[in-house]
Amino acid sequence: MAGNDSGGAPKESTEMKEQNTESGTMKADLEAGNCSSAIHCHNVCRSYGKLKVLNNLNLTVPQGQIYGLLGPSGCGKTTLLKCIVGTLKISHGHIAVLGKPPAFPGHEVPGRMVGYMPQDIALYNEFTICNTLWFFGRIHGLSSKETEARINFLITFLDLPQKNSLVRNLSGGQRRRVSLGAALLQNPKLLILDEPTVGVDPVLRAKIWQHLVEIVREGQVSVIITTHYIEEARQANTVGLMRNGQLLAEGPPDAVMKQHNALTLESAFLQLCEDSDQLGSKQSPQGRLLDSRPSPDNMSDESREPILRKSLTEQMPKFKADWKVRARHIIPKWRNIAALMIKTMVRMKRMPGSLCFQFLLPVIQICLMCLCVGGDPKGIDVAVVNNESGSYSRSLLSFLDNTSINQVVLSHSEAFAGIHNGEYWGIIEFGENFTSYLTKRMLQPRVSRDVVEGGSVHVWLDLTNRQIAIMLQKKLHEAFEAFIETKLGSLSYMVAVPIKFEEPIYGSKNTDFTTFVTPGAVLSITFYLAVGLTALSFVLERKEGLLDRCWVAGVSSLETMLAHLFSQLFVISVQIILLLIFILLVFKIPNEGSLVLVISLIVLQGVTGISFGLVISSAIDDEQSANQAALGIFYPNLILSGVIWPIECIPYPLRYLSLVLPQTYASEALRCIMYRGWGLSRMMVWRGFAVTLGWNTFFLMLATIILKLRT
Ligand SMILES: Nc1ncnc2c1ncn2[C@@H]1O[C@H](COP(=O)(O)OP(=O)(O)OP(=O)(O)O)[C@@H](O)[C@H]1O
């Protein structure tokens, strides 16, 4: 690239002319799509927060050459490669890869034209070597025959173990070689290799370099490679020595060594570092580039830089894709979605434990809920103090539900001591004339207060547990009604309370709280499992570099999301079938409405969960924070959605919040379908569907926007 060496700045006019010529040529080349450089970086800047990693970096990888990018750890090599493949955005400057900026609509970078081996292993651990290469083969659209032939070649060439060996069982070096194989698979035009030879034995290292030299020989393939073994880069056509986010020198290895009177590249590099430290800010490091072509940035006079930068920036080609190309670029490719879905299925097959867990967890949760929430308390100890010798008290007690109430006969003082000690939940006491007074009360129209007192059952309750207290009151009323019915037969109406509960319009008289909770619980379980699994799997894939690697191979964010959605739908379907079998057949929760509507609403809630999981995973980078986010919303959402307690009990300002949550109207709609037998013509039903669909759309759009902004 740069024309002048360290001997000082050339005259301004000459330099301006050279720059104009260079950028003009580049523009023409780029526009014609036949650029002589495979990669062209111009004034590239990139920071992580306040840390400036790439600092006005200029670099050119000539077409059909190997470019060895060398530099100390942390100087920004990986960052630069990520900017070149487009997984990182640059904050300033321009990058052209094979003629166009990375990720330009219609350009196959990312895509088949580029083979990228990231520094992280970035392979699916549950895959075999064969699965891995087939996966990338499918994404690149290779035919079965081509893939098979390439796999056989790469296994021999890279000295890989059995092709059915699982990646997780391979050594570090073997995994690195599989990763290199994945980058070489489709015979790309441009190879971007981030430390491919780390952990590889010297013989194989030599073989890899020999292969690279061979594939660039015809001039069709270009390679940019980073390595810590500086000497092996002597086989490169050009080396770039990088330090502190800038190139200290760039040129053929022999020229770099010659210029510094060094016998090895390593000592040339050391010398360059020392020189650069000594020169400090006196001279721009870009002034040391050895290439014969002029550089736009090698002027040491900073006052002139803005003018130069402006003139170059203005002359950089403005790429515009027509709408058809853009549309084709956005439309998801079925091939990629299918490849990702096959990947998920293979991974599921290799993790049967995890798959069973995913299928059984909702069933376990709903079983626990139906068994433990909303039922009547059982085996409640109640003290009975019977002071009479008549038969009515014993008869009445015989109608008390024995499974719920455990009667313990005691004296008055023992009963009160016991309830104060927390041994009993209530005391039922009969006076000594209970039978005669109750008879009088039933048969005589006018009786004294004493008769009413003596003919009443006296009950003291421990009301610290409301559910138990309500149950005891209910059971006593039921027992009394049954007792009156037996004693008075057709005359029982005479002592009945003057409020008559007729047959319920919907539901049954014995509807318990479990019936209320179940629909909401089913939706919540489906929603949260989908949130958790989606958020976690995406965050882990991103952390391991798998998402980036697939993206560079040509898989768009939308395709990744759709593939996950479709695969997860399979899991959700099995979960829903199992859930419905248990709630309808085992726990006998009634369903008066359409099963199709029930299933549709639960599936849609699962999709809402997946979409929300995508939002979490697109916004958050580490699994701990993703877990915290998923857990953080779990409890407030559960409480506010009216799943475990009616929303009518929520105070007003919070109730408005409750109404906009994804599960509030959906739970109500499911209850209406299941218990009232309503269909979509009812507002309370279609509203649940509409809100769920609205949330789905919102979450999916939000996830797409966040992903777009972050890549
Ligand atoms: N995601 C990130 N967030 C913040 N800082 C980062 C991030 N990635 C890299 N860095 C920092 O940017 C600098 C350059 O990192 P980079 O990985 O590009 O170096 P490198 O030259 O490839 O190093 P090595 O040869 O050790 O791989 C380092 O100081 C690193 O700590």
The ligand as an SDF file (V2000), in Angstrom:
LIG
                    3D

 31 33  0  0  0  0  0  0  0  0999 V2000
  -15.6120   -7.9070   23.1320 N   0  0  0  0  0  0  0  0  0  0  0  0
  -14.6310   -7.1390   23.6190 C   0  0  0  0  0  0  0  0  0  0  0  0
  -14.9090   -6.2060   24.5330 N   0  0  0  0  0  0  0  0  0  0  0  0
  -13.9480   -5.4000   25.0260 C   0  0  0  0  0  0  0  0  0  0  0  0
  -12.6600   -5.4720   24.6600 N   0  0  0  0  0  0  0  0  0  0  0  0
  -12.3190   -6.3860   23.7490 C   0  0  0  0  0  0  0  0  0  0  0  0
  -13.2810   -7.2710   23.1750 C   0  0  0  0  0  0  0  0  0  0  0  0
  -12.6550   -8.0770   22.2970 N   0  0  0  0  0  0  0  0  0  0  0  0
  -11.3590   -7.7250   22.3080 C   0  0  0  0  0  0  0  0  0  0  0  0
  -11.1500   -6.7050   23.1790 N   0  0  0  0  0  0  0  0  0  0  0  0
   -9.8880   -6.0320   23.4350 C   0  0  0  0  0  0  0  0  0  0  0  0
   -9.4230   -5.5320   22.2110 O   0  0  0  0  0  0  0  0  0  0  0  0
   -8.0130   -5.6820   22.1190 C   0  0  0  0  0  0  0  0  0  0  0  0
   -7.6650   -6.4180   20.8500 C   0  0  0  0  0  0  0  0  0  0  0  0
   -8.1730   -7.7210   20.9330 O   0  0  0  0  0  0  0  0  0  0  0  0
   -7.9730   -8.7720   19.7560 P   0  0  0  0  0  0  0  0  0  0  0  0
   -8.6660  -10.0260   20.1480 O   0  0  0  0  0  0  0  0  0  0  0  0
   -8.3770   -8.1580   18.4900 O   0  0  0  0  0  0  0  0  0  0  0  0
   -6.3870   -8.9600   19.7780 O   0  0  0  0  0  0  0  0  0  0  0  0
   -5.4880   -9.9950   18.9800 P   0  0  0  0  0  0  0  0  0  0  0  0
   -4.4420   -9.2120   18.3270 O   0  0  0  0  0  0  0  0  0  0  0  0
   -6.3130  -10.8660   18.1040 O   0  0  0  0  0  0  0  0  0  0  0  0
   -4.8790  -10.8320   20.1690 O   0  0  0  0  0  0  0  0  0  0  0  0
   -4.4570  -12.3890   20.1730 P   0  0  0  0  0  0  0  0  0  0  0  0
   -3.3000  -12.5340   19.2530 O   0  0  0  0  0  0  0  0  0  0  0  0
   -4.0940  -12.6470   21.5810 O   0  0  0  0  0  0  0  0  0  0  0  0
   -5.6490  -13.1440   19.7260 O   0  0  0  0  0  0  0  0  0  0  0  0
   -7.5800   -6.3910   23.3860 C   0  0  0  0  0  0  0  0  0  0  0  0
   -7.0680   -5.4450   24.2810 O   0  0  0  0  0  0  0  0  0  0  0  0
   -8.8400   -6.9910   23.9330 C   0  0  0  0  0  0  0  0  0  0  0  0
   -8.8070   -7.0270   25.3250 O   0  0  0  0  0  0  0  0  0  0  0  0
  1  2  1  0
  2  3  1  0
  2  7  2  0
  3  4  2  0
  4  5  1  0
  5  6  2  0
  6  7  1  0
  6 10  1  0
  7  8  1  0
  8  9  2  0
  9 10  1  0
 10 11  1  0
 11 12  1  0
 11 30  1  0
 12 13  1  0
 13 14  1  0
 13 28  1  0
 14 15  1  0
 15 16  1  0
 16 17  2  0
 16 18  1  0
 16 19  1  0
 19 20  1  0
 20 21  2  0
 20 22  1  0
 20 23  1  0
 23 24  1  0
 24 25  2  0
 24 26  1  0
 24 27  1  0
 28 29  1  0
 28 30  1  0
 30 31  1  0
M  END
$$$$
